[in-house]
Amino acid sequence: MNADLGSGTPEQIQTIVKDFWSAQEPILTSMQPAPDPIKADVEALLALAHNGASTGDSATFTSDDLQTADHNIDQYMLRTCGYGQISVTATDDAYQGIPATIGSGAVALTLNNRGREAHQVLIVRINDGVTEPFRTLLDLPPDQRMQTAAALGSVEVDPGQVGTLFLRLASGRYGVGDFLSQGSTSLDAPGSGDPHYVLGLHAEFTVA
């Protein structure tokens, strides 16, 4: 979901919420009957999807049931699905745990935020034929930077929290960076400073 719910009109926000949950409903329905360890979590998400798709209530995005169910399903997938895993620890000025190389296929990218500010791992695939280091690409103006790599997804968490992103990686060069502003004490309280990647929260790796 790439929408900014803070800047839309009530009608626009309602439409965004309805469209989002309408897309999730068939996915969640296809997961039934879910394995016993996550059966209640899938049912909780499906109830939220029914509600959000019919009412457009943005409170479905901040529901404690959503956070709990999402976390439980992530942990179940990490334990049982055999995905490759990248476990990233973020402080306020560095990433730790990013490998130089990882195998292609389905990967779980987990971010553990041990900093005092909110942090992010945004992952991009660097376009074939681009030879500059990812750090150099970060210095480009945004419009030029977008021509050198394709964003695949991101995970962002508040201080002391853990989040996981699942995605499928093809062979190539990849970069990760924290584009959240310095001074962001939480995801709901964004700062106004430079992006965290300026402080060192960036890395590059290869998928073989």
C-alpha positions as CSV (number, residue, x, y, z in Angstrom):
1,M,0.0,0.0,0.0
2,N,1.6,3.2,-1.2
3,A,-1.0,5.7,-0.1
4,D,-0.6,8.5,2.4
5,L,-3.6,8.3,4.6
6,G,-2.7,11.5,6.3
7,S,-3.2,13.7,3.3
8,G,-6.4,12.3,1.7
9,T,-10.0,13.4,2.1
10,P,-12.3,11.2,4.1
11,E,-13.8,9.9,0.9
12,Q,-10.4,9.1,-0.6
13,I,-9.2,7.4,2.6
14,Q,-12.4,5.3,2.7
15,T,-11.9,4.2,-1.0
16,I,-8.2,3.3,-0.3
17,V,-9.2,1.2,2.7
18,K,-12.0,-0.6,0.8
19,D,-9.7,-1.3,-2.1
20,F,-6.9,-2.6,0.1
21,W,-9.1,-5.0,2.1
22,S,-11.1,-6.1,-1.0
23,A,-7.8,-7.3,-2.4
24,Q,-6.9,-9.1,0.8
25,E,-10.2,-11.0,1.2
26,P,-9.7,-13.6,-1.5
27,I,-6.1,-14.2,-0.3
28,L,-7.2,-14.8,3.3
29,T,-10.2,-16.9,2.1
30,S,-7.8,-19.1,0.2
31,M,-5.8,-19.8,3.4
32,Q,-8.8,-21.5,5.0
33,P,-8.7,-24.0,6.6
34,A,-5.5,-22.6,8.1
35,P,-3.1,-24.7,10.1
36,D,-4.2,-24.9,13.7
37,P,-1.4,-22.7,15.1
38,I,-2.6,-19.7,13.0
39,K,-6.2,-20.6,12.5
40,A,-7.5,-17.9,14.9
41,D,-5.1,-15.3,13.4
42,V,-6.3,-15.9,9.9
43,E,-9.9,-15.7,11.1
44,A,-9.1,-12.4,12.8
45,L,-7.6,-11.0,9.6
46,L,-10.5,-12.2,7.5
47,A,-13.0,-10.5,9.9
48,L,-11.0,-7.2,9.6
49,A,-11.0,-7.6,5.8
50,H,-14.7,-8.1,5.7
51,N,-15.2,-5.0,7.9
52,G,-12.7,-2.8,6.0
53,A,-13.9,-3.8,2.6
54,S,-17.5,-3.0,3.5
55,T,-17.1,0.1,5.6
56,G,-13.7,1.7,4.5
57,D,-12.9,2.2,8.2
58,S,-9.2,3.2,8.5
59,A,-9.2,2.0,12.1
60,T,-8.9,-1.5,10.7
61,F,-5.2,-0.6,9.8
62,T,-4.4,0.2,13.4
63,S,-6.3,-2.6,15.1
64,D,-4.4,-4.5,17.8
65,D,-6.0,-7.6,16.2
66,L,-4.2,-6.8,13.0
67,Q,-0.8,-6.3,14.6
68,T,-1.1,-9.5,16.7
69,A,-2.3,-11.7,13.9
70,D,0.2,-10.4,11.5
71,H,3.1,-11.0,13.9
72,N,1.9,-14.5,14.8
73,I,1.6,-15.5,11.1
74,D,5.0,-14.1,10.3
75,Q,6.5,-16.1,13.2
76,Y,4.8,-19.3,12.0
77,M,6.1,-18.8,8.5
78,L,9.6,-18.2,9.7
79,R,9.5,-21.4,11.7
80,T,7.9,-23.8,9.2
81,C,8.2,-22.6,5.6
82,G,11.9,-23.1,5.1
83,Y,12.5,-19.6,3.5
84,G,15.9,-18.1,3.3
85,Q,16.3,-15.5,6.0
86,I,18.0,-12.1,6.4
87,S,17.9,-10.9,10.0
88,V,18.8,-7.2,10.2
89,T,19.5,-5.3,13.4
90,A,19.2,-1.5,13.2
91,T,20.7,0.9,15.6
92,D,20.4,4.7,15.0
93,D,23.5,4.8,12.8
94,A,24.0,1.3,11.3
95,Y,22.6,-2.0,10.0
96,Q,24.0,-5.3,11.2
97,G,23.5,-8.8,9.9
98,I,23.1,-8.2,6.2
99,P,25.0,-11.0,4.3
100,A,27.2,-10.3,1.3
101,T,25.4,-13.0,-0.7
102,I,22.2,-14.9,-0.4
103,G,20.5,-17.6,-2.6
104,S,17.6,-16.7,-4.9
105,G,14.0,-17.5,-4.1
106,A,11.6,-16.8,-1.3
107,V,13.3,-14.8,1.5
108,A,12.1,-13.5,4.8
109,L,13.7,-10.2,5.8
110,T,13.3,-9.4,9.5
111,L,14.1,-6.0,11.0
112,N,14.9,-5.8,14.7
113,N,15.0,-2.2,15.8
114,R,17.4,-1.6,18.7
115,G,17.6,2.1,18.1
116,R,15.9,5.0,19.8
117,E,14.1,6.1,16.6
118,A,11.8,4.4,14.1
119,H,13.7,2.5,11.4
120,Q,13.1,1.0,8.0
121,V,14.6,-1.5,5.6
122,L,13.6,-0.6,2.0
123,I,14.9,-3.1,-0.5
124,V,15.6,-2.4,-4.1
125,R,17.0,-4.4,-7.0
126,I,19.7,-2.5,-8.8
127,N,19.1,-2.5,-12.5
128,D,21.2,-4.8,-14.7
129,G,24.0,-2.8,-16.3
130,V,24.3,-0.3,-13.4
131,T,27.8,-0.7,-12.0
132,E,28.0,2.0,-9.4
133,P,28.0,1.0,-5.7
134,F,24.6,1.4,-4.0
135,R,26.0,4.1,-1.7
136,T,26.8,6.2,-4.8
137,L,23.3,5.7,-6.2
138,L,21.9,7.1,-2.9
139,D,23.6,10.4,-3.6
140,L,21.8,10.8,-6.9
141,P,18.7,13.1,-7.1
142,P,15.5,11.1,-6.5
143,D,14.4,11.1,-10.1
144,Q,17.8,9.8,-11.3
145,R,18.0,7.3,-8.5
146,M,14.6,5.8,-9.6
147,Q,16.1,5.0,-13.0
148,T,18.9,2.9,-11.5
149,A,16.9,0.5,-9.3
150,A,13.4,-0.8,-8.7
151,A,11.9,-0.8,-5.2
152,L,10.5,-4.2,-4.1
153,G,9.1,-3.5,-0.6
154,S,9.9,-2.3,2.9
155,V,9.5,-3.1,6.5
156,E,9.5,-0.4,9.2
157,V,9.2,-0.7,12.9
158,D,9.2,1.5,16.1
159,P,12.0,1.3,18.6
160,G,12.2,-2.1,20.3
161,Q,9.9,-3.7,17.8
162,V,10.5,-6.5,15.2
163,G,8.9,-6.8,11.7
164,T,9.2,-9.2,8.8
165,L,8.8,-8.8,5.0
166,F,8.4,-11.8,2.7
167,L,9.5,-11.5,-0.9
168,R,11.0,-13.4,-3.8
169,L,14.4,-12.4,-5.0
170,A,15.9,-13.1,-8.4
171,S,19.6,-13.1,-9.1
172,G,21.3,-9.7,-9.2
173,R,22.5,-6.8,-7.1
174,Y,20.4,-5.4,-4.3
175,G,20.5,-2.4,-2.0
176,V,18.8,-1.7,1.3
177,G,18.4,1.6,3.1
178,D,16.5,3.5,5.7
179,F,14.7,6.4,4.1
180,L,12.8,7.5,7.3
181,S,13.8,10.9,8.5
182,Q,16.1,11.4,11.5
183,G,14.1,12.4,14.5
184,S,11.3,10.0,13.9
185,T,10.6,8.8,17.5
186,S,7.9,6.5,16.1
187,L,6.2,5.7,12.8
188,D,3.4,8.0,13.9
189,A,5.7,10.8,14.8
190,P,7.9,11.4,11.8
191,G,11.0,13.6,12.2
192,S,12.2,16.4,9.9
193,G,15.9,15.5,9.6
194,D,17.9,13.9,6.8
195,P,17.1,10.2,5.9
196,H,18.8,7.7,8.2
197,Y,20.8,6.2,5.3
198,V,22.9,9.4,5.5
199,L,24.1,8.2,8.9
200,G,25.1,4.7,7.6
201,L,21.9,2.7,7.5
202,H,22.4,1.3,4.0
203,A,24.0,-1.8,2.5
204,E,24.4,-3.8,-0.7
205,F,24.3,-7.5,-1.3
206,T,24.1,-10.0,-4.1
207,V,21.5,-12.7,-4.8
208,A,23.1,-15.7,-6.5
